């Protein structure tokens, strides 16, 4: 999952979810199915973070993170929760995400209508 931002001849520049310019509504899914929590995937210091997840939501390492369908096609895999971060007294918790795609891609598939 990413966003095409520039066409350079035969190449297309795509920003990935670890870029601070991209925000993706998403949800976390446990191995047992269902939805464990909703939030926004955004880039912070070159890492992808699932942010703004309510502290009451059950969110654990190993849960998959996918697009929610708000502004993007639904259920596209973004990555997997590596670590859950919760600061004392905060309304939200965050999760560090290991992206499902490598940093350098040779071929991509673009969804233009959904």
C-alpha positions as CSV (number, residue, x, y, z in Angstrom):
1,X,0.0,0.0,0.0
2,X,1.3,3.4,-1.0
3,X,0.5,6.5,-3.0
4,X,1.9,7.5,-6.4
5,X,3.1,11.1,-6.2
6,X,5.2,11.7,-9.3
7,X,5.7,10.2,-12.8
8,X,9.3,10.4,-14.1
9,X,9.3,9.0,-17.6
10,X,8.9,5.2,-17.2
11,X,9.3,5.4,-13.4
12,X,6.7,6.4,-10.8
13,X,7.6,7.7,-7.4
14,X,5.5,6.0,-4.7
15,X,5.5,7.0,-1.0
16,X,5.1,4.2,1.5
17,X,3.2,4.2,4.8
18,X,6.4,5.0,6.7
19,X,6.5,8.5,5.0
20,X,5.0,11.3,7.2
21,X,3.2,12.7,4.1
22,X,0.8,9.7,3.9
23,X,-2.0,8.9,6.4
24,X,-4.1,5.8,5.9
25,X,-7.3,4.8,7.8
26,X,-6.7,1.2,8.9
27,X,-7.7,-1.5,11.3
28,X,-5.8,-4.3,13.2
29,X,-7.0,-7.9,12.8
30,X,-6.1,-10.7,15.3
31,X,-5.3,-14.2,14.0
32,X,-8.8,-15.3,15.2
33,X,-10.5,-12.8,12.9
34,X,-12.6,-9.8,13.5
35,X,-11.3,-6.3,14.2
36,X,-9.1,-5.5,17.2
37,X,-8.8,-1.8,16.8
38,X,-9.1,1.1,14.3
39,X,-6.7,3.9,13.8
40,X,-4.5,5.8,11.3
41,X,-1.3,4.5,9.8
42,X,1.3,7.3,9.5
43,X,5.0,7.7,9.2
44,X,7.1,8.9,12.1
45,X,10.9,8.9,11.9
46,X,10.8,6.5,8.9
47,X,8.7,4.0,10.8
48,X,5.1,3.1,10.1
49,X,2.8,3.6,13.1
50,X,-0.8,2.6,13.7
51,X,-1.9,5.7,15.7
52,X,-5.0,6.9,17.5
53,X,-6.1,3.4,18.7
54,X,-8.3,3.6,21.8
55,X,-6.6,2.3,24.9
56,X,-9.6,0.1,25.5
57,X,-9.0,-1.8,22.2
58,X,-7.2,-5.2,22.4
59,X,-4.1,-4.7,20.2
60,X,-1.1,-7.1,20.3
61,X,2.1,-7.9,18.4
62,X,1.4,-10.3,15.5
63,X,-2.0,-8.7,14.5
64,X,-2.3,-7.8,10.8
65,X,-2.9,-4.2,9.8
66,X,-5.1,-3.5,6.7
67,X,-6.8,-0.5,5.1
68,X,-10.3,0.3,6.4
69,X,-11.8,1.4,3.1
70,X,-12.1,5.1,4.0
71,X,-10.4,6.8,1.0
72,X,-8.7,3.6,0.0
73,X,-9.8,0.2,-1.2
74,X,-10.7,-1.9,1.9
75,X,-8.7,-4.8,3.3
76,X,-5.4,-4.2,1.6
77,X,-2.6,-5.6,3.8
78,X,-0.3,-2.9,5.2
79,X,1.8,-4.9,7.6
80,X,2.0,-6.6,11.0
81,X,2.0,-5.1,14.5
82,X,5.6,-5.4,15.9
83,X,5.2,-3.6,19.2
84,X,2.4,-1.8,21.1
85,X,3.2,1.5,22.8
86,X,1.0,2.9,25.6
87,X,2.0,6.0,27.5
88,X,0.5,6.4,31.0
89,X,-2.5,8.7,31.0
90,X,-3.0,8.8,27.2
91,X,-6.3,8.3,25.4
92,X,-4.6,6.6,22.5
93,X,-2.1,3.9,22.0
94,X,0.2,3.3,19.1
95,X,1.7,0.2,17.4
96,X,4.9,0.0,15.4
97,X,4.2,-1.8,12.1
98,X,6.5,-4.0,10.1
99,X,5.5,-3.2,6.5
100,X,4.4,-6.1,4.2
101,X,6.4,-4.6,1.3
102,X,10.1,-4.1,0.8
103,X,11.6,-0.6,0.6
104,X,12.6,-1.1,-3.1
105,X,10.1,-2.5,-5.6
106,X,10.6,-3.5,-9.2
107,X,6.9,-3.9,-10.1
108,X,3.8,-2.5,-8.6
109,X,0.0,-2.8,-9.2
110,X,-2.1,0.4,-9.2
111,X,-5.7,0.5,-8.3
112,X,-7.3,3.5,-10.0
113,X,-11.0,2.8,-9.4
114,X,-12.7,0.9,-6.6
